[in-house]
C-alpha cells in the first residue's frame, strides 16, 4: 500500500513540484548570462540548505512512512523517478492499477525532449519499464522487471497527453509476461511505442541481496 498523505509527504510533494517547475524553466530559458550567474548563486545557497540535512544511503525516506510504521513499496515512493510526486525528475506518471493490468497517464515537455518536438527514447523506456512492473506490483512480495524488449514505432510528441496500457499476457507462479503500449490520448488506437516485458518475484536469496543494498 502507498504511504498516506501526511504533512511530511505534503511538504515533500511541494518541494518536488517546485523543482520540476525550475527544471522546466532551466531548459526553456534564454535569460542573459548575468541572470544565469545570479540564479546559480541562489541555487548553490539553496542546495547547501538541503545538503545540511542528509538521509543515510539506503534509508527509506520519511515521506514514505505509513501509519503502521512500514514504508511504501517500490514504485510508490515519493522520490520514485517515474511516479514520485516529490521527485525533481519524475514526469510524474499517474497510475491506476487493476488485477494484472495498469493504466498510466502523463504529459511530457521540453525537459524530456530528444529530437525536436519528440520525447527522448530513454524517457519512454523508463515509463514502459515502470508500467510493466505496475501491472503486477505486489505489496507483500517484491517483484522486479527482469527483461524488456521495446519497439519504437513512431515519434512521441511532446506536450501531448499520453496513455500507457499494461496487461499481463501470461502468468506462472513467480513469473509474469506483460505487454505495455503507449499512445496519445487523442489517437489511442495508434501505438507509438510498445514493449514486451518479464517480471519476476524475487527468491529469498535475491531478496536478501536486494535488501543488502539498503543496509
Helices and strands as residue ranges (DSSP letters): H 7-28, H 33-51, G 62-64, E 94-98, E 101-107, G 110-112, H 121-134, E 143-152, E 161-171, E 175-184, E 193-201, H 204-212
